[in-house]
Amino acid sequence: MSQTMKSYQPTCSLEAIKARAEMYNKIRQFFAERNVLEVETPVLSQAGGTDVHLASVQVQRHIHGKLNTQYLQTSPEFPMKRLLASGSGPIFQICKVFRDDEHGRKHNSEFTMLEWYRPAMDLKALMHETADLLETCLAHRFGEIRPIILSYKHAFQDRLEINPLQASLKQLKDTAHRVGLNLDLGDDRLAYMDLLFSHFVEPSLGFDKPVFLTDFPPEMASLAKVKQDEDGEWVAARFEVYIEGLELANAYDELLDAEVLAARFEADNQERALQGLPVIPTDQYLLSALPHMPECSGIALGIDRLLMVVMNKMKIDQVIAFPAEIA
């Protein structure tokens, strides 16, 4: 915060506040034209995301006089899937989400997410729709949006000459040391992959054109299906969107197998216990809903980061009124 700024003032300009309102109008108009229904779901839930790399904010509240530990959502995914299983059809939501102690140039622990789901739409069609939405919001900067589609594997091979789908733990460690990353992450193969990705792949993505990064390692499937790529290697059926080195969105060909998802939740919680992290109750309502969900693709997009690109800003504080430090 600058010395001239009074303590009560927002960190963003009035121009940014107005740009956000204008962007919301454009997004809502975009989905209205496509008959995608806007919905609202609770931000507090009795279950949370089990992902080892996401920390939920825990909240205590009374329900019918009984004290409950609940969780602020890291995404509206679970309740939105319950709506899909109940026959909602295509839906979208703009909402607040929370990830504990994530702060920095492009992070705030409370942020705004746009999430939408498209029954009967595959990932390729969702890529086209996402590009259309980005063009709606970013035409003033980039004109027509024509993204580059690049696989996670080829992004690694181009920059680090290693295939992350096949690389052993030793090969990943050796590659990290070769490029000067000497952190000891134990035997966590995914952690080394993330380290290399965040330092040598992600910062280079999306400067000529937006990049849609596809076909992630199957260990990163989360709530996506897995499939075989053109080389016969197993990959997660998902993509992420990058512009100017910034991850904007994350999309899945949605997993509909409740048994597989329950096993993934259990594996996450076992890893959480090993790392001394809180074990998170799994969402039994979601598992009950999953067999009734239609085949669909879904995507979550960071509104604040998109606004950073819209306004050509480098820090998230420049597009949100009151970051966590002064909220």
Secondary structure by P-SEA (a helix, b strand, c coil): cccccccccccccaaaaaaaaaaaaaaaaaaaaacbbbbccccccccccccccbbbbbbbbbcccccccccccccaaaaaaaaaaaccccccccccccccccccccccccbbbbbbccccccaaaaaaaaaaaaaacccccccccbbbbbcaaaaaaaccccccccccaaaaaaaaaaacccccccccaaaaaaaaaacccccccccccccccccccccccccbbbbbccccbbbbccbbbbcccccccccccccccaaaaaaaaaaaaaaaaaaccbbbbccaaaaaaccccccbbbbbbbaaaaaaaaacccccccccccccccc
